[in-house]
């Protein structure tokens, strides 16, 4: 697995959610980001990487919380 590619895809999905035209589009992009985080987490867990725990949390985060948290950081 190319982790850099997966990280970039995850970031693009999150940025796309920020610029979404409507709530359905935003939710779809957040779900996509969550799936990517899941793949990253599984790969890292397989390697025994300590960072895997953070990606596990990202995978199961509530999309509404992600959106709210992202807006709060701006």
N, C-alpha and C positions, 0 to 999 in steps of 0.2 A: 504494500500500500504506500502510495506517495502521500505522506502526511502533510507536506507543504501544500499540495493540491487540495487536500481535504480541508485544511485550515482556511485556505482562500475561498473555497466553495461555501464554507460555513459563514465566513465574514460577508461574502456577497449576499447570502440569503438574509442575514441580519440587516444589512444596509438596504436591501430591497424591501424588507418589511417596514423600515422607517419611511420609505418613499411610496408606499403602497397607495393606490388610488382609493381603496375602500377596505373595510374591515375583513371581508372574506379573503381578499388578496393578501392582506397583512397576515392573517392567520395561516394561510397556505404557506407563506414564506417562513413563518416561525416554525411550522411543522416540519418543513424541509430542513431548517437549521437543526432542529431537534434530532431528526433522523441521522444527519451527518455527524452530530455530536455522539450519537450512539455508536456509529461505525468507528469513530476515533477512539471512543472509550473501550470498545471491544478489542481493538487492535492493541491499544496500550496495556490493557489488562493482560492480554496474551503475552506481552513482553515483560510484564511485572513492573511497568513504569509507575512511579509515584503520581504522576500527573493524571493518571486515569480516573482518579476519584473526582477531580474537578469536571471532567467531561461527562461522567455519570450524572452529576448534578445538573449539568446543562441539558442533558437529554430529557430529564424528567421535569424540568422547570415548567411552570404554568405559563403559557404564551402571554396571558394578560399581565403577569408579573414581569416577564421579559420586556414587554413593551413599556410598562410603567417605569421599570428600573432604567431602561435606556433613556427615556425622556428625562428622567430625574438627573442624569449625568450631564445633560447639555446645558 
